[in-house]
Amino acid sequence: MLQCEEEVAMPIRIGPGELILLIVLALIIFGPSRIADLGGQLGKGIRAFQEGLKGEGDEKKASEEEAEH
């Protein structure tokens, strides 16, 4: 009997050594102050996205309530 083997894409595994290397390279390329700014901007973007998702649901509820009245 022949079995058909399917290729399964393996997720990228990053160990502690690779993680440290990436952090060091990011510090060298961007510098500590730039990385702090990027982190802050990323946090603001994620927060705005989450608020947008919550607001979208609120708008739907409000429009449904107006349609009922």
N, C-alpha and C positions, 0 to 999 in steps of 0.2 A: 504494500500500500504506500502510496505517495502522499505526503502531507504538504499542503501549500503553506509556506511560511510567509506571513505578511510582515513587512517592515513597520515597526512601531517607532514613532519619533520619541526619543527619550528627552525628558526635560533637562535643561542645563543645570548641572549640579555645581555649585560654587562652594568650595571648601574654605576653611579659615585662612589658608595661605593666599588663595586667590583674592579673597575679600580684602585682606590687608594690602595686597599689591594694588588693587583698584583704588582703595582709599588714598594710598601714598601717591599714586599717579594723579588722582583728582586734586590733591593738595598741591602738587608740583605745577600742574597745568593751570588751575584756577586761583590758587591761593586761599588762605583761610577766610578772609573777609568776603571774597566772592562766593565761596561755598555757603557761607551763612546767609548771604542775600538770596542765593538760589533756593535754599531750603525754606526761607520765609515766603518767597514767591510761590513755591510749590504748595506750601501749606495754605496760603490764601486762595490759590486756584482750586484746591481740593475742597476747601470750605465753601467757596462760591458755587462749585458744582453740586455739592450736597444740598445747599440752600435752594438752588435752582430746581433740583429734583423734588424737594419738599414743597416748594412754591407751586410747581406745576400741578401737583396733586391737589393743593388747596384751591387753585384756580378752577380745576375741574369740579370740585365739590361745590364751590360758590356758584358756578354757572348752572349746575344741576339743581341747586336749591332755588335759583331765580326762575328756572324753567318750570318748577313745580308750582310756584306762586302765581 
